[in-house]
Amino acid sequence: MEFTMVSGGHAAFTNFHRLLERVGSSNNYAYLVTDESSKDAVIIDPANPPEVTPLSHFKGANLPVIGGKDCEGVTKTPKHEETFKIGDRISVTALHTPCHTQDSICWLMEDGDEKVVFTGDTLFIGGCGRFFEGTPAEMHTALNKTLAALPDQTKVYPGHEYTKQNVKFLTTVLQTDPVKKLQAFAENNQQTQGKFTIGDEKDPTVQKATGKTDPVDVMGKLREMKNNINSHITIMSSAEQETDGATGTPLTNKILPSQSFAPVKSICAHLNAFHVYADEPHRSVEANHYCTHLNEDVRQCLIYDTPLPNARLIGIEYMISATLYKTLDATERKLWHSHVFEVKSGMLIMPGPNGLPRDVWEVAETKEMEDVVGLYGKTYHFWQVDRGAKLPLGEPVLMGSFTDAVQLEGGAGEMLRERDERYGVSTERKKGKRGYIEVPEVHEG
């Protein structure tokens, strides 16, 4: 989390300083905080640093970029609990909160009795960030010691709008009045930043849901439970699943010991991406591919809506090498799509196994992408789950893939960001890791 000092800023907020909140193209928040008397200001978490970097050099001021040591363009990293001023009235305290990233810093700002804290990816309304680079012990310290020590009336300004998603988890572990009020607020308001306080985030009864007593164990268990509920978030529980109006528990656990499942046991890869409706390119749906390699030129994949035991089989995809694709006639080629953008953009992922370090898995995943980037896919979906269909009705629908970043603007981009949050991955990070992969010649249909 970083911010850029600016001279002579403008915005609107409370008695002592004025604050402009900007919601980015996704769920990201950026903030402009101004000291009214001096007009000095800071821009917090600019989504596109090049847009604001020139302001730090306004009239030759050469003002600092303040943040964690690994943030882009940072010129100053305050020590934990180091303080400094914005203009004449606003006091800022740097609060180091390593876990989501090791260089994470939250910023407490005070003017008289009014206090606000900008928490980045550490604390959200009703939740916290994933432990990408840290441990449950570090998040326990960040939340229950560092931030919890702030006055209860301190208003919280997080880096993202995740409240609705957080509430879906909270309601599974708590049925308290504060949770019900938060749920009602989130359902009726698109933005929740600055509406809740540090005191609102404190509820010791959540410990009971974990079955743990040690605070670090409680933190770890809560994160595990949240991760699991995120992966369930797009489907109904097994007791609530419906098939054209019929409700019941699926009988997927009834297995006869004498039967063989050799074709299914040949599945050797799980890929997650998004398919685009060929005749409605504005529509897309998340797709979990479970693939078998028939030979070096042909793969076949079952497509499910989720990676869970009661997932719905929504389609199939065949993948072939460029060598085979070039043997197809012009009419047939129109049914196949390239995987180049999916691979190079980082949006095509192979969800890693539990317990394996991310860096280790990404080496294997990136290596596999060297092969996938040159394959062509032919995909049909039978079940339009994105429109709430309870059965696979109608004719199969031809699907394609994303081919350009412009297609990710709006709803599709939000789906991608939610997918990344569920799996604990970063599309941008994967894009960087795959930068060396050569782009093959794309043979158009």
C-alpha positions, 0 to 999 in steps of 0.5 A, spaced: 500 500 500 503 506 497 501 513 496 504 519 493 504 526 496 501 532 492 501 539 493 495 543 492 490 538 492 482 538 492 477 533 494 471 533 499 470 529 506 470 531 513 471 537 518 479 536 518 480 533 512 477 532 505 477 525 502 475 523 495 474 516 494 475 513 487 472 506 485 476 503 479 474 499 473 473 493 478 472 493 486 479 497 487 479 503 491 483 509 491 483 515 495 485 523 495 486 526 502 487 533 503 489 538 508 484 543 508 488 549 510 494 548 506 491 544 501 497 539 501 494 532 499 496 524 498 493 520 493 493 513 496 493 506 492 493 509 485 490 504 481 494 507 475 501 510 478 503 513 471 497 517 472 499 521 478 506 520 478 507 527 474 503 530 480 509 529 485 513 533 480 508 539 480 512 545 479 518 542 481 516 539 488 519 532 487 515 530 492 516 523 495 512 516 494 511 513 500 509 505 501 512 498 503 519 497 500 517 493 494 511 498 492 513 500 485 516 507 485 517 508 492 522 513 495 520 512 502 518 507 507 517 509 514 518 505 520 513 501 524 509 506 528 513 512 525 509 518 524 509 524 519 504 530 517 500 532 511 499 539 511 498 543 518 493 538 521 493 531 519 498 526 523 499 520 519 502 513 523 505 507 519 502 501 521 506 495 518 502 489 517 506 483 514 502 477 511 498 479 505 504 481 502 511 482 507 511 490 505 504 491 507 503 498 511 496 501 513 496 508 514 492 511 521 490 518 519 488 523 525 486 530 526 483 532 533 478 527 535 477 524 528 481 518 526 481 514 519 485 508 517 487 505 510 487 498 510 489 496 503 489 488 503 489 487 510 483 488 513 476 489 509 469 490 511 467 484 514 474 480 512 481 480 511 486 479 506 489 472 504 495 470 507 499 470 500 506 471 503 505 470 510 502 466 516 496 466 521 500 468 526 502 474 522 495 476 520 493 475 528 498 480 529 496 485 524 488 484 526 488 483 533 494 487 536 496 492 531 489 494 528 485 492 534 489 497 538 486 503 535 480 506 538 474 503 536 471 509 533 476 509 527 473 509 521 476 503 516 477 505 508 479 498 505 483 497 498 477 493 495 470 492 496 469 485 498 463 486 503 458 482 500 462 476 499 465 477 506 458 477 508 456 470 505 461 467 509 459 471 515 452 468 515 455 461 515 459 462 522 455 468 525 448 470 526 448 476 530 445 482 530 451 486 527 452 481 522 445 481 520 445 489 519 452 489 515 448 484 510 442 489 510 447 494 508 451 491 503 445 489 499 442 496 499 449 499 498 454 498 493 460 502 497 461 500 504 468 504 505 468 509 511 461 506 513 464 502 519 469 502 524 475 498 528 470 497 533 465 494 528 470 489 526 471 486 533 466 480 535 470 475 539 464 470 538 466 468 531 472 464 535 466 458 537 465 457 530 472 454 529 472 450 535 479 452 536 482 456 543 489 459 541 488 465 537 493 463 532 489 457 531 483 461 530 486 465 525 488 460 521 482 456 521 477 462 519 482 463 513 481 456 511 473 456 512 473 462 508 477 459 503 472 453 502 466 457 502 469 462 497 470 455 492 462 454 494 460 461 493 457 460 486 453 453 487 448 451 492 449 446 498 448 439 496 441 439 500 439 445 496 441 443 489 435 443 484 434 439 478 428 442 474 424 443 481 426 437 484 430 438 491 434 432 494 441 430 496 445 428 490 447 420 490 454 421 487 457 417 493 454 411 491 459 407 488 459 399 486 466 396 488 466 392 481 466 397 476 472 400 473 473 408 472 479 407 467 477 413 462 476 418 468 482 416 472 486 418 466 484 425 467 491 428 469 490 436 469 485 441 472 485 448 468 480 453 470 479 459 465 472 462 462 469 461 455 465 466 451 459 464 447 460 464 440 454 467 438 453 472 444 461 475 445 458 479 451 456 473 455 462 468 458 462 463 464 467 460 468 469 453 466 473 448 470 477 443 465 479 436 467 483 433 461 486 427 459 491 427 454 490 422 448 496 423 445 501 429 443 496 432 439 490 431 442 487 432 449 479 432 451 476 435 457 470 435 461 468 442 463 464 443 470 462 449 473 465 448 479 471 444 482 466 441 487 464 433 488 457 436 486 459 440 480 455 440 474 457 437 467 456 443 463 460 442 456 466 438 453 472 441 449 477 438 445 484 441 444 489 439 438 496 441 436 497 446 430 499 441 426 493 437 426 489 444 426 492 446 419 489 439 416 482 442 417 478 445 412 476 452 412 469 451 415 471 446 420 477 451 423 471 456 424 469 452 430 476 452 433 479 457 438 486 459 440 489 459 447 494 464 446 491 470 450 488 466 455 495 463 456 499 470 456 494 474 460 495 469 465 487 468 466 488 460 464 490 457 470 492 450 473 489 450 481 495 448 485 494 442 490 493 444 497 500 444 501 504 445 495 508 452 496 505 457 490 512 458 487 514 451 486 507 449 483 507 455 478 514 453 476 510 446 473 504 450 471 508 455 467 512 449 464 505 446 462 503 453 459 508 452 454 505 447 451 497 449 451 499 456 448 500 453 441 493 448 442 486 450 439 480 448 442 473 446 440 468 447 445 461 446 446 456 447 452 450 444 454 448 447 460 447 454 461 448 455 468 450 463 467 442 464 466 440 459 472 438 453 468 436 448 472 437 442 466 442 442 460 436 444 455 436 446 448 442 445 443 449 445 445 452 452 444 459 453 441 464 457 445 470 461 444 475 464 448 478 471 450 482 474 445 483 481 447 484 485 454 478 489 452 473 483 453 475 483 460 472 490 461 466 490 466 462 484 468 468 479 465 473 482 469 469 482 475 468 475 474 476 474 473 478 478 479 473 474 484 476 467 481 483 470 483 480 471 490 477 464 491 483 461 488 488 465 492 492 467 485 494 473 481 492 473 474 497 479 473 503 475 477 502 469 472 502 474 466 509 476 468 511 469 469 509 467 462 512 473 459 518 469 456 513 464 453 513 465 445 507 467 441 506 462 436 503 463 429 495 463 430 492 460 424 485 464 423 479 460 421 
